[in-house]
Amino acid sequence: MPFLDRLAPADFRAEVRGPVRRLYQVTLINTFGNGMAFAMFVVYLHNVRGFSTTFATLLLTATALVGLVTGPLWGTLIDRIGPAKVGLASMVLSAFGLALWTRVRTHEEAIVIALIITVFEGAGWGPGLVMLTRLVSEEHRQRAYGVNFMFVNLGIGSGLLVSAAIVSLRHPVTFTWLYLFDAAMTMVAASLFATLAPYGRPVHEEHEHGDSRQGWGVVLRDRRLRHYVFASLVLILGGYGSVDAGLSLFIVNNLHVSIHVIGITFFFNTVTVVLAQLWVLNRMEGHSRTRMMALVSVLWFVFWAALEFSLALPLVAIVVLLCAAQVVFAIGETMLQPSGSAIINHIAPEHLRGRYNSAAGAAWGVSNTLAPAITGLYYSLHAGNWWPIGTGLTVLVGGLMMLRLRHELSAEEDGRRA
């Protein structure tokens, strides 16, 4: 099978079996449910429940801040009790929160339930990434992270496509169906994740590395990690953070396009990731990971510039350009996740992997905190039309910071072929 071998080497395919395959299935099922409600937070609170845009964006900021604060705790728990227990508890409890989210009626209920969901989803991708790192040989880890990310996008995109077909602002009950279905899918994923318990036990290294309670001191003193987190923060702030915080709002309120178009455009994103991920991974082999992440910033700038330009176009042209822009954004995505995960898990000691991944995840938490506030500021100043280009300039700064990180990593850590 020469063509299949070019996409995924036989020795890598041999590792994708048993527990690795089940872990990928967990990713696909869980993200499919999440994709049903992906990017609907502000629209749900504002257009369905009647809360102001300011309240919705501030609540999104508050939940991201809580997630940021609780992230280190989840990282410590992953190292202390193992990724299996942490991941299972996180899924079960977040499913409970999602079911409650359908009953939001008052500001107080929205705040409490949103915080419940945030706390229990605080483990993020940490447990899965730690287990994937253990289950796959170092030679194939970057490829394994990329494939996992491909399933993330396949799940989210498929969920978005389904939600676009059934959700309607005229029928608020459809949003209830979305969140209940998300809760159900999360429970299915949790049941499958429970079968991976033997591979997710804690790893203790006290005898070789000293008291594990000093783990965060070691993590925070790693200058390479600090540089990566800061650069990643700016990059994600100009990418995922702003997409989650304001893309659906911009499409509906500034471009005056139907909410159903959101799911269609993300479908193009998903198809691109699924079709291009393996090919991109092959092109990345032996090349600088930090340079790949800088290239991501250029592609994402093109995405935001296209969004800005779409303000001057007629409806049909807007939809076509949005779909094309999502393709460009998706190509950047295929490079970001495998590169970043490979850097972090290469520099992390085994017994501190949970903390290192949690620290890296802090960039996502901070960006998810800042992006809604920044988006809300644009709209409160009646400058929503300038939001895309401002975000695009931000992402370019993140790319430049990633290029500087290259000089602090060895060739092996940066993925460069000797």
C-alpha positions in Angstrom: 0.0 0.0 0.0 2.4 2.7 -1.2 -0.1 5.5 -1.0 -1.1 4.6 2.6 2.5 4.3 3.6 3.2 7.8 2.3 0.4 9.2 4.4 1.1 7.1 7.6 4.1 4.8 7.9 3.5 1.2 8.6 5.3 1.3 12.0 3.1 4.2 13.1 -0.1 2.4 12.0 1.1 -0.7 14.0 1.1 1.5 17.2 -2.5 2.8 16.5 -4.3 -0.2 18.0 -5.8 -1.3 21.2 -5.6 1.5 23.8 -4.4 4.1 21.3 -7.4 3.4 19.1 -9.8 3.6 22.0 -8.3 6.9 23.1 -8.9 8.3 19.6 -12.5 7.0 19.8 -12.9 8.9 23.1 -11.6 12.0 21.4 -14.0 11.7 18.5 -17.1 11.0 20.5 -16.4 13.7 23.1 -15.7 16.4 20.6 -18.7 15.4 18.5 -20.9 16.3 21.4 -18.9 19.5 22.1 -19.2 20.4 18.5 -23.0 20.5 18.7 -22.7 23.5 21.0 -19.3 24.9 19.8 -19.2 28.7 19.4 -22.8 29.0 20.6 -22.2 30.3 24.1 -22.7 34.0 23.4 -25.5 33.4 20.8 -27.3 31.2 23.3 -27.2 33.6 26.2 -27.8 36.7 24.0 -30.2 35.6 21.3 -32.0 32.8 23.1 -32.0 33.7 26.8 -32.2 37.4 26.3 -29.0 38.4 28.2 -27.0 41.4 27.0 -24.0 40.9 24.8 -21.9 42.5 27.5 -23.1 40.0 30.2 -22.5 37.1 27.8 -19.0 38.1 26.9 -18.1 39.0 30.5 -19.4 35.6 31.7 -17.3 33.9 29.0 -14.3 35.9 30.4 -15.1 34.9 33.9 -15.4 31.2 33.1 -12.1 31.3 31.3 -10.5 32.9 34.3 -11.9 30.2 36.6 -10.6 27.6 34.2 -7.2 29.2 34.3 -7.1 29.2 38.1 -8.2 25.6 38.4 -5.9 24.4 35.6 -2.8 23.9 37.8 -4.8 21.9 40.3 -5.9 19.5 37.5 -2.3 19.2 36.3 -1.1 18.3 39.8 -3.9 15.7 40.2 -2.9 14.1 36.9 0.7 13.7 38.2 -0.5 12.6 41.7 -3.4 10.2 41.0 -3.0 9.6 37.3 -4.6 10.8 34.1 -7.2 8.0 34.0 -9.0 9.0 37.2 -8.8 12.8 36.4 -10.1 12.4 32.9 -13.0 10.2 33.9 -14.1 12.5 36.8 -13.8 15.5 34.6 -16.1 14.0 31.9 -18.8 12.8 34.2 -19.0 16.0 36.2 -18.9 18.2 33.2 -21.8 16.2 31.6 -23.8 17.0 34.8 -23.1 20.7 34.3 -24.1 20.6 30.6 -27.5 19.1 31.6 -28.0 21.9 34.1 -27.1 24.6 31.4 -30.4 23.9 29.6 -32.3 25.3 32.7 -30.6 28.7 32.7 -33.2 31.5 33.2 -31.6 34.2 35.5 -28.2 35.9 35.6 -27.4 34.0 38.8 -28.2 30.6 37.3 -26.1 31.4 34.3 -23.1 32.4 36.4 -23.3 29.4 38.8 -23.9 26.8 36.1 -21.3 28.2 33.7 -18.7 28.1 36.5 -19.7 24.5 37.4 -19.1 23.4 33.8 -15.8 25.3 33.7 -14.4 23.8 36.9 -15.2 20.2 35.8 -13.9 20.7 32.3 -10.8 22.3 33.7 -8.7 19.1 33.1 -8.9 19.9 29.3 -6.9 17.7 27.0 -4.2 17.1 29.7 -5.2 13.5 30.7 -5.6 12.4 27.1 -2.3 13.9 26.0 -0.4 12.4 28.9 -1.8 8.9 28.2 -1.1 9.3 24.4 2.5 10.2 25.2 2.9 7.0 27.3 1.2 4.8 24.7 3.2 6.0 21.6 6.9 5.8 21.1 8.8 9.1 21.0 9.5 8.7 17.3 5.8 8.9 16.4 4.5 11.2 19.1 4.3 14.3 16.9 2.3 12.3 14.3 0.1 10.8 17.1 -0.7 14.3 18.4 -1.6 15.4 14.9 -3.9 12.4 14.3 -5.6 13.1 17.7 -6.1 16.7 16.7 -7.6 15.5 13.4 -10.2 13.5 15.3 -10.8 16.6 17.5 -11.7 18.6 14.4 -13.6 15.8 12.8 -15.8 15.6 15.9 -16.3 19.3 16.3 -17.0 19.9 12.6 -19.4 17.0 12.4 -21.2 18.2 15.5 -21.4 21.7 14.1 -22.8 20.4 10.9 -25.6 18.6 12.8 -26.3 21.6 15.0 -26.6 23.8 11.9 -29.2 21.5 10.6 -31.4 21.5 13.7 -30.8 24.7 15.7 -33.1 27.6 15.2 -33.4 30.9 17.0 -37.2 30.7 16.4 -37.3 27.5 18.4 -35.2 27.9 21.6 -35.9 24.3 22.6 -33.4 23.2 19.9 -30.6 24.7 22.0 -31.8 22.5 24.9 -31.5 19.4 22.6 -27.9 20.5 21.7 -26.7 20.7 25.3 -28.5 17.5 26.4 -26.9 15.7 23.5 -23.5 17.1 24.4 -24.0 15.8 27.9 -25.0 12.3 26.6 -22.0 12.1 24.3 -19.7 13.1 27.1 -21.0 10.2 29.2 -20.5 7.8 26.3 -16.9 9.0 26.0 -16.4 8.7 29.8 -17.5 5.0 29.7 -15.0 4.2 26.9 -12.3 6.2 28.7 -12.8 4.1 31.8 -11.5 1.1 29.9 -8.1 2.8 29.7 -7.6 2.9 33.5 -4.6 0.5 33.5 -2.6 2.8 31.3 -3.4 6.0 33.3 -1.9 5.3 36.6 0.4 7.9 38.3 4.2 7.8 37.8 6.2 8.6 40.9 9.8 9.7 40.7 10.5 11.0 44.2 13.7 8.9 44.6 15.3 10.3 41.5 14.0 13.9 41.4 13.3 14.8 45.0 10.0 15.6 46.7 7.2 15.6 44.0 5.6 18.5 46.0 8.3 20.7 44.6 7.2 19.9 41.1 5.6 23.2 40.3 8.9 24.9 41.3 10.7 22.9 38.7 8.1 23.7 36.1 8.0 27.4 36.7 11.8 27.7 36.5 11.9 26.3 33.0 12.6 29.3 30.9 11.8 27.5 27.7 8.3 26.6 29.0 7.7 30.2 30.1 8.6 31.5 26.7 6.5 28.9 25.0 3.4 29.7 27.1 3.7 33.4 26.6 4.2 33.1 22.8 1.4 30.5 22.6 -0.9 32.8 24.6 -0.5 35.6 22.0 -0.9 33.2 19.1 -4.0 31.6 20.4 -5.5 34.9 21.5 -5.3 35.9 17.8 -6.7 32.5 16.8 -8.9 30.1 18.7 -9.7 32.5 21.5 -11.1 35.1 19.3 -12.9 32.6 17.0 -14.7 31.2 20.1 -15.4 34.6 21.6 -16.7 36.5 18.6 -16.8 34.8 15.2 -20.4 33.7 15.5 -21.4 37.1 16.8 -19.6 38.9 14.0 -21.1 36.6 11.3 -24.7 37.1 12.6 -24.6 40.8 13.7 -22.0 42.4 11.5 -22.2 40.4 8.3 -26.0 39.8 8.8 -25.6 36.2 7.7 -27.9 33.4 8.9 -26.7 31.4 12.0 -26.9 28.3 9.9 -23.9 29.5 7.9 -21.7 29.2 10.9 -22.0 25.4 10.9 -21.4 25.3 7.1 -18.2 27.3 7.3 -16.9 25.1 10.1 -17.7 22.1 8.0 -15.1 23.3 5.4 -12.7 23.8 8.3 -13.2 20.2 9.4 -13.0 18.6 6.0 -9.7 20.5 5.4 -8.2 19.3 8.6 -9.2 15.7 8.0 -8.0 15.6 4.5 -4.8 17.6 5.0 -3.6 16.5 8.4 -1.6 13.4 7.5 -0.1 15.1 4.4 0.9 18.2 6.5 2.4 15.9 9.2 4.6 14.3 6.6 5.7 17.7 5.3 6.5 18.8 8.9 8.8 15.8 9.7 12.4 17.0 10.3 11.5 20.7 10.1 11.5 23.3 12.9 8.4 23.2 15.0 8.7 26.8 16.1 8.9 27.9 12.4 5.8 25.8 11.7 4.0 27.7 14.4 5.1 31.0 13.0 3.7 30.0 9.7 0.4 29.3 11.4 0.3 33.0 12.4 0.6 34.0 8.8 -2.2 31.7 7.7 -4.4 32.9 10.5 -3.7 36.6 9.6 -5.0 35.8 6.1 -8.2 34.4 7.7 -8.8 37.5 9.7 -8.0 39.8 6.7 -10.6 37.8 4.6 -13.1 38.3 7.3 -12.5 42.0 7.3 -12.7 42.2 3.6 -16.1 40.4 3.6 -17.8 43.4 5.1 -17.7 45.0 1.6 -19.1 42.0 -0.3 -22.7 40.8 -1.1 -24.2 37.9 0.7 -23.3 35.1 -1.6 -19.7 36.3 -1.9 -19.5 36.6 1.9 -20.5 32.9 2.4 -18.0 31.8 -0.3 -15.2 33.8 1.3 -16.0 32.6 4.8 -15.7 29.0 3.6 -12.4 29.7 1.8 -11.1 31.5 4.9 -11.9 28.5 7.1 -9.9 26.3 4.8 -6.9 28.6 5.3 -7.4 28.7 9.1 -7.7 24.9 9.1 -4.3 24.4 7.4 -2.8 26.4 10.2 -4.5 24.2 12.7 -2.9 21.1 11.3 0.5 22.5 12.1 -0.2 24.2 15.5 -1.4 21.3 17.7 1.2 18.6 16.8 4.0 21.1 16.9 3.1 22.6 20.3 2.3 19.3 22.0 5.5 17.8 20.7 7.6 20.6 22.1 6.0 20.5 25.5 6.1 16.8 26.0 9.7 16.6 24.7 11.0 19.1 27.3 8.8 17.7 30.2 10.1 15.1 32.6 7.8 12.1 32.8 6.7 12.6 36.4 5.8 16.3 35.7 4.1 15.8 32.4 0.7 16.6 33.8 2.0 19.9 35.2 3.8 20.8 32.0 0.7 20.2 29.9 -1.3 22.2 32.4 1.1 25.1 32.2 0.9 25.0 28.4 -2.9 24.8 28.7 -2.7 28.1 30.7 -2.1 29.9 27.4 -5.5 28.7 26.2 -7.1 29.7 29.5 -5.7 33.2 29.5 -6.6 33.7 25.8 -10.1 32.5 26.5 -10.2 35.0 29.4 -8.9 38.0 27.4 -10.5 37.3 24.0 -14.1 37.8 25.1 -13.2 40.9 27.0 -11.3 42.3 24.0 -14.2 41.4 21.7 -16.7 42.9 24.1 -14.6 46.1 24.2 -14.7 46.4 20.4 -18.4 46.1 20.4 -19.0 48.4 23.4 -17.0 51.0 21.5 -19.1 50.4 18.4 -15.9 49.2 16.6 -17.0 45.7 15.8 -16.1 46.1 12.2 -12.5 46.6 13.1 -12.3 43.5 15.3 -11.0 41.1 12.6 -8.1 43.1 11.5 -7.0 43.9 15.0 -7.1 40.3 15.9 -5.1 39.5 12.8 -2.3 41.8 13.8 -2.2 40.2 17.3 -1.7 36.7 15.8 1.3 38.0 13.8 3.0 39.1 17.0 2.5 35.6 18.4 4.3 34.2 15.3 7.3 36.4 15.8 7.6 35.3 19.5 7.6 31.7 18.4 10.5 32.4 16.1 12.5 33.7 19.0 11.7 30.6 21.0 13.6 28.5 18.4 16.9 29.8 19.7 16.2 28.4 23.2 15.5 24.8 22.0 17.9 22.1 20.9 17.5 20.8 17.3 15.9 17.6 18.7 13.4 19.6 20.9 12.5 21.8 17.9 12.0 18.8 15.7 14.8 19.7 13.3 16.5 16.8 11.5 20.1 16.5 12.4 
